[in-house]
Amino acid sequence: MQKQKTLATSFSMQGKGLHTGLDIQITFNPAPENHGYKIKRVDLEGEPVIDALAENVAGTQRGTVLSKNGIQISTIEHAMAALYAFEIDNCLIEVNAPEFPILDGSSRFYSEEIQKAGIAEQNAPKDYYIVKHKIEVKDEETGSSLVILPDEKFSVNVLISFDSPVLSNQFATLNDLSEFPTELAASRTFVFVREVEMLLQNNLIKGGDLDNAIVIYDQKMTQEALDKLADELNIPHKDVKDLGYINNKPLVFDNEPARHKLIDVIGDMALIGKPIRGRIIATRPGHKINNQLARMIRKDIKLNEVQAPVYDPNVAPIMDVNRIRELLPHRYPFLLVDKIIEIGGNYIVGVKNITTNEPFFQGHFPQEPVTPGVLLVEAMAQTGGLLVLNSVDEPERYSTYFMKIDGVKFRQKVVPGDTLILRLELLAPIRRGISTMKGYIFVGEKLVCEAEFMAQIVKNK
């Protein structure tokens, strides 16, 4: 079972803001379990805190902008990508300005500082968003599309395409997050000269220079206009006929623009609030369409607060029915767990197959067989009992007795042919032999029943 992670120690950074030109101080702090990414504006009275989640994104034209109650924080994507890449789940970020510092236009400095600060494992399981079916967003006008597909781990493919003689088609791939520090982090943002002109005219780029961006000159302009732009960016004059990259620093990678777009995808996907198990294929991505996908995933998370566990019948169980019979006193017709497929520090996943031969279907109901709800609760209770017994030495010498059941909800009927996936998780550590648990039953992807339990573990006489 993978555990949540946070920073081992705090670290601070300073830099200019791209849009404001302000000197910015930003501090990354460890945070408790299940905290997520939160950003605190320490320059404002009351120190407003914003959850770094997709539904709080206000604008995505030239970067990801968080907004809540009129408070905005922009250019967060490079830092979010670094936190996500190092599998940090919980972090409190304090910043004294309405944006993150642009630094060199990449995730490199964030990546380096995270490695120096160290990463601490926490006593809580990672809560993944497991992609179980294809999700796709498209923009017919721009030709942009993002597709996310089921996969065993997180990976990204990016293709960028521009109507440009300098930057036409490029692609980049991330197959494993461990590649991020060396293969992606140093990739800088890029911009076309025509965009720079517009940003300068609208006073939207006060803290940027050619040390923190790749500028692409791909459409001829007058020599006078190009010389004026060079003076504003503090670079040598260039012959107006020479199209190409206008850089103070050489490219880090031949496909650096595509790699930077991949960083942006990771940073925007970090805003769903959970690590992802799935493969993203991004064609001509941008912050706007990235966030559309992130919002769709957030909506799916809200509709399905707890995802159905993955059940592969080809994988050998952790406990088969014979082992279950050694631990539980129940026998036919009241043993309601067939096998256990997963056990973590604070959760367990079991399976119960419902067949037409179940004895209760003779009377409940002969013409329309429906599994009694009380037996669904009992199946959860037995599975939870196995979780509690798994926490003690010599579990065969103990029994569990349920003291209280609350919040029972039946969302869909269970009928012959259904396979129940039962997930029980501890709500708090077991103390003095008393445990509290939350139970869920799924049929396929649908949640059919849930309840909360209090149980006592007792040594057999």
C-alpha positions in Angstrom: 0.0 0.0 0.0 1.4 3.4 -1.0 1.3 6.1 1.6 0.6 9.8 1.3 3.7 12.1 1.2 4.6 15.6 2.3 7.7 17.7 2.5 10.2 16.7 5.2 11.1 20.4 5.8 10.0 23.8 4.6 11.8 25.8 1.8 11.6 29.3 0.5 12.3 30.9 -2.9 12.4 34.4 -4.3 11.9 35.7 -7.8 10.1 38.2 -10.0 6.5 37.9 -11.0 6.0 37.6 -14.8 2.8 39.7 -14.9 3.4 42.1 -12.0 7.2 42.4 -11.9 7.0 42.2 -8.1 9.7 40.7 -5.9 7.9 37.5 -4.7 8.7 35.4 -1.6 7.2 31.9 -1.7 7.4 29.2 1.0 6.5 25.5 0.7 5.6 23.9 4.0 4.8 20.3 5.2 1.1 19.7 5.7 -0.9 17.0 7.5 -2.5 14.0 5.9 -5.5 14.6 3.6 -4.7 18.3 3.4 -4.0 18.5 -0.3 -2.4 21.5 -2.0 -3.5 24.8 -0.4 -2.1 28.3 -1.2 -2.1 31.1 1.4 -1.9 34.8 0.5 0.2 36.1 3.4 0.3 39.6 2.0 -3.5 40.1 2.6 -5.4 40.7 5.8 -6.8 37.5 7.1 -4.3 35.5 5.0 -6.8 34.0 2.6 -6.3 30.3 1.8 -7.3 28.8 -1.6 -7.6 25.1 -2.3 -5.6 24.3 -5.5 -8.5 22.5 -7.2 -9.8 22.7 -10.7 -13.1 24.2 -9.8 -11.2 27.2 -8.4 -9.5 28.0 -11.7 -10.6 31.4 -13.0 -8.6 31.9 -16.2 -6.3 29.9 -18.3 -5.2 32.0 -21.2 -1.5 32.4 -20.4 -1.3 30.3 -17.3 -3.4 28.7 -14.6 -5.1 31.2 -12.3 -6.8 30.2 -9.0 -9.6 32.4 -7.7 -11.7 32.4 -4.6 -13.8 35.2 -3.1 -12.2 37.7 -5.5 -8.6 36.7 -4.5 -6.5 35.5 -7.4 -3.1 33.7 -7.7 -1.6 33.1 -11.1 1.2 31.1 -12.8 1.0 28.2 -10.4 1.3 25.3 -12.9 5.1 24.9 -12.8 5.1 24.5 -9.0 2.1 22.2 -9.1 3.8 20.0 -11.7 6.9 19.6 -9.5 4.8 18.7 -6.4 2.8 16.2 -8.4 5.9 14.7 -10.0 7.5 14.0 -6.7 4.3 12.4 -5.5 3.7 15.0 -2.7 0.1 14.8 -1.7 -0.1 17.5 1.0 1.6 20.9 1.0 0.8 24.4 2.3 2.2 27.2 0.0 2.6 30.7 1.4 3.1 33.5 -1.2 3.2 37.3 -0.7 1.8 38.3 -4.1 -1.0 37.5 -6.6 1.2 35.1 -8.6 4.1 32.7 -8.2 7.5 33.8 -9.3 8.3 33.0 -13.0 12.0 32.0 -12.1 13.5 30.6 -15.4 10.1 29.7 -16.8 10.3 26.0 -16.0 9.9 23.7 -13.0 13.6 23.2 -12.5 14.1 25.3 -9.4 11.0 23.9 -7.7 12.2 20.4 -8.5 15.7 21.1 -7.1 14.4 22.6 -3.9 11.9 19.7 -3.3 14.8 17.3 -3.5 16.9 19.3 -1.1 14.0 19.6 1.4 13.3 15.9 1.3 10.0 14.0 1.3 8.3 12.4 4.3 5.9 9.5 4.2 2.7 9.9 6.1 0.5 7.4 7.9 -2.4 7.5 5.4 -3.0 5.6 2.2 -2.8 7.4 -1.2 -6.2 8.0 -2.6 -5.8 7.5 -6.4 -8.2 8.6 -9.1 -8.3 5.3 -11.1 -9.2 5.9 -14.8 -11.6 3.1 -15.7 -13.0 4.3 -19.0 -12.0 6.8 -21.7 -12.7 10.4 -21.0 -12.2 13.0 -23.8 -12.5 16.7 -24.3 -12.2 18.5 -27.7 -12.1 22.0 -29.1 -13.2 21.8 -32.7 -12.2 25.4 -33.3 -8.5 24.9 -32.3 -8.2 21.2 -33.0 -7.1 20.6 -29.4 -8.0 17.4 -27.7 -7.2 15.6 -24.5 -7.9 11.9 -23.9 -7.4 10.0 -20.7 -7.3 6.2 -20.8 -7.0 3.4 -18.2 -3.4 2.4 -17.3 -1.6 0.9 -14.4 0.3 4.2 -13.7 0.4 7.8 -14.6 1.9 8.7 -18.1 1.5 11.5 -20.6 2.0 11.8 -24.4 1.9 15.4 -25.8 1.8 16.5 -29.5 2.1 20.2 -30.3 1.4 21.7 -33.7 1.7 25.3 -34.9 1.4 27.0 -38.2 5.0 28.2 -38.0 8.1 27.6 -40.1 10.1 27.5 -36.9 7.9 25.5 -34.5 5.6 23.1 -36.5 5.2 19.6 -35.0 6.9 18.3 -31.8 6.0 15.5 -29.4 7.1 14.6 -25.9 6.4 11.6 -23.6 6.6 10.9 -19.9 6.3 7.2 -19.1 7.2 7.4 -15.4 7.2 10.3 -12.9 10.8 9.4 -12.0 11.8 10.9 -15.3 10.5 14.3 -14.4 13.7 15.9 -12.7 16.0 15.0 -15.6 13.8 14.9 -18.7 11.2 17.6 -18.1 11.8 20.0 -15.2 14.2 22.3 -17.0 12.0 22.9 -20.0 11.1 26.6 -20.2 7.9 28.2 -21.4 7.8 29.6 -24.9 6.1 32.5 -26.7 6.0 33.9 -30.2 7.3 37.4 -30.9 3.8 38.5 -32.0 2.4 37.4 -28.6 5.3 39.3 -26.8 4.3 42.5 -28.7 0.7 42.1 -27.6 1.6 41.4 -23.9 4.0 44.4 -23.8 1.4 46.7 -25.4 -1.2 45.6 -22.7 1.4 45.9 -19.9 0.9 42.2 -19.1 4.6 41.2 -19.0 6.5 43.2 -16.5 8.9 40.6 -15.0 9.8 38.5 -18.0 13.0 38.4 -20.0 14.8 36.0 -22.3 16.2 34.2 -19.3 12.8 32.8 -18.4 11.3 32.0 -21.8 12.0 30.8 -25.3 10.9 33.5 -27.8 10.2 32.4 -31.3 10.5 34.8 -34.3 8.7 33.2 -37.1 6.9 36.0 -39.0 8.9 38.8 -40.6 8.4 42.3 -39.3 10.1 45.6 -40.0 13.7 46.0 -38.8 12.7 49.0 -36.8 10.0 47.1 -34.9 12.3 44.1 -34.3 15.1 46.4 -33.0 12.6 48.2 -30.6 11.5 44.8 -29.3 15.1 43.7 -28.8 15.8 46.9 -26.8 12.8 46.2 -24.6 13.9 42.6 -23.9 17.5 43.7 -23.5 19.0 41.4 -26.2 21.3 42.2 -29.2 19.7 43.4 -32.4 18.9 40.6 -35.0 18.6 40.7 -38.7 14.9 40.8 -39.6 15.5 38.1 -42.2 16.7 35.5 -39.7 13.8 33.6 -38.4 14.2 31.3 -35.5 14.6 31.2 -31.7 15.7 34.5 -30.0 17.4 33.1 -26.9 19.9 34.4 -24.3 20.3 30.7 -23.4 20.4 27.7 -25.8 17.6 25.2 -25.9 17.9 22.6 -23.1 16.2 19.9 -25.3 15.6 19.9 -29.1 11.9 19.5 -28.3 11.9 21.8 -25.3 8.5 23.5 -26.2 6.7 20.1 -26.3 8.3 19.1 -23.0 7.2 22.3 -21.4 3.6 21.7 -22.6 3.8 18.3 -20.9 4.8 20.1 -17.7 1.7 22.3 -18.1 -0.5 19.2 -18.5 0.9 17.7 -15.3 0.5 20.9 -13.4 -3.1 21.3 -14.5 -4.0 17.7 -13.8 -2.5 18.1 -10.2 -5.6 20.3 -9.6 -8.0 17.3 -9.5 -6.8 16.8 -5.9 -5.7 13.1 -6.3 -2.9 11.3 -8.0 -4.0 9.7 -11.3 -3.6 6.1 -12.6 -4.1 6.6 -16.3 -2.5 7.7 -19.5 -3.2 11.2 -21.0 -2.8 11.8 -24.7 -2.8 15.5 -25.3 -2.9 17.0 -28.9 -2.3 20.7 -29.0 -2.9 21.1 -25.3 -3.4 24.4 -23.5 -4.4 25.6 -20.1 -8.0 26.1 -21.1 -8.6 22.6 -22.4 -6.4 21.0 -19.7 -8.6 22.5 -17.1 -11.8 21.4 -18.9 -10.5 17.8 -18.5 -9.5 18.4 -14.9 -13.0 19.8 -14.2 -14.7 16.7 -15.7 -12.6 14.5 -13.5 -13.4 16.6 -10.4 -17.1 16.3 -11.2 -16.7 12.5 -11.5 -14.9 12.4 -8.2 -17.7 14.3 -6.5 -20.4 12.1 -8.0 -18.4 9.0 -6.9 -17.0 10.0 -3.6 -15.3 6.6 -3.3 -14.2 4.8 -6.4 -15.0 1.1 -6.8 -11.9 -1.0 -6.1 -10.2 -2.7 -9.0 -11.2 -6.4 -9.1 -9.2 -8.8 -11.3 -10.5 -12.3 -10.8 -7.3 -13.7 -12.3 -5.3 -12.5 -9.3 -5.0 -14.9 -6.4 -6.8 -13.7 -3.3 -5.0 -12.6 -0.1 -7.5 -14.7 1.9 -9.5 -17.5 0.3 -12.7 -18.9 1.8 -10.8 -21.5 3.8 -8.7 -18.9 5.6 -11.8 -16.8 6.2 -13.5 -19.8 7.8 -10.5 -20.1 10.2 -11.0 -16.4 11.3 -14.8 -16.0 11.3 -17.2 -18.2 13.2 -20.0 -17.9 10.6 -21.1 -20.9 8.5 -23.7 -21.7 5.9 -26.0 -20.0 5.2 -24.5 -17.0 7.0 -20.9 -16.7 5.8 -21.2 -13.7 3.4 -17.6 -13.1 2.3 -16.0 -15.4 -0.4 -12.5 -13.9 -0.5 -10.3 -11.0 0.4 -8.5 -9.4 -2.5 -6.7 -6.5 -0.8 -5.6 -5.4 2.7 -4.0 -2.1 3.6 -3.0 -0.5 6.9 -6.5 0.9 7.4 -8.7 -0.8 4.7 -9.8 -4.1 3.3 -11.5 -5.2 0.1 -13.6 -8.4 -0.1 -15.7 -10.2 -2.7 -19.1 -11.8 -2.4 -20.8 -13.5 -5.4 -24.6 -13.5 -5.3 -26.1 -16.6 -7.0 -29.7 -17.7 -7.6 -29.1 -20.6 -5.2 -28.9 -18.3 -2.1 -31.4 -19.7 0.4 -33.0 -16.3 1.1 -34.2 -15.9 -2.5 -36.9 -18.6 -1.7 -38.8 -16.0 0.2 -37.3 -12.6 -0.8 -38.9 -12.5 -3.2 -39.8 -15.6 -5.3 -41.0 -13.7 -8.3 -38.4 -10.9 -8.1 -35.3 -12.1 -6.2 -33.7 -9.2 -4.2 -30.9 -9.6 -1.7 -32.1 -8.4 1.7 -30.5 -5.1 2.7 -29.8 -6.4 6.2 -27.6 -9.1 4.6 -25.6 -6.5 2.7 -24.9 -4.8 6.0 -23.9 -8.2 7.5 -21.5 -8.8 4.5 -19.9 -5.4 5.3 -19.7 -6.3 9.0 -18.0 -9.6 8.3 -15.5 -8.0 6.0 -14.8 -5.3 8.5 -14.3 -8.0 11.2 -11.5 -9.5 9.1 -9.8 -6.0 8.9 -9.9 -5.7 12.7 -8.6 -9.3 13.2 -5.8 -8.6 10.8 -4.5 -6.0 13.3 -3.8 -8.5 16.1 -1.4 -11.3 16.6 -3.0 -14.8 16.6 -6.3 -13.5 15.1 -7.8 -17.0 15.5 -8.1 -16.4 19.2 -10.3 -13.3 18.8 -13.8 -12.4 17.6 -15.3 -9.1 16.6 -18.8 -7.9 17.8 -20.5 -5.0 16.3 -21.8 -2.4 18.7 -23.4 0.2 16.5 -24.4 0.7 12.9 -25.2 4.2 11.5 -25.9 6.0 8.3 -27.1 2.9 6.3 -28.0 3.8 2.7 -29.3 1.5 0.0 -28.8 3.0 -3.5 -29.6 0.1 -5.8 -31.0 -3.4 -5.4 -28.7 -6.5 -5.5 -29.9 -9.5 -7.6 -28.6 -12.9 -8.6 -25.6 -12.7 -10.8 -24.2 -9.6 -9.1 -20.6 -9.6 -7.7 -20.3 -7.5 -4.6 -17.0 -5.6 -4.0 -16.9 -4.7 -0.3 -14.6 -2.0 0.9 -14.2 -1.2 4.6 -11.9 1.5 5.9 -11.1 2.6 9.5 -12.3 6.1 10.4 -9.9 6.2 13.3 -7.1 4.1 14.7 -8.2 1.1 16.8 -8.1 2.1 20.5 -8.8 -0.2 23.5 -10.3 -2.8 21.2 -12.8 -0.4 19.7 -12.8 0.4 16.0 -15.0 2.6 13.8 -15.3 1.9 10.1 -17.0 3.1 7.0 -18.2 0.4 4.6 -19.1 0.5 0.9 -20.5 -2.1 -1.5 -20.1 -1.8 -5.2 -21.5 -3.8 -8.1 -19.3 -2.9 -11.0 -18.7 0.8 -10.8 -22.0 1.6 -9.0 -22.2 2.1 -5.2 -25.1 0.1 -4.0 -24.9 0.3 -0.2 -22.9 2.1 2.5 -22.9 2.3 6.3 -20.8 3.2 9.3 -19.9 0.6 12.0 -18.5 0.5 15.5 -17.0 -2.8 16.6 -15.2 -4.3 19.6 -12.6 -7.0 19.4 -12.7 -9.6 22.2 -10.4 -12.4 23.1 -12.2 -15.8 22.9 -12.7 -17.6 26.2 
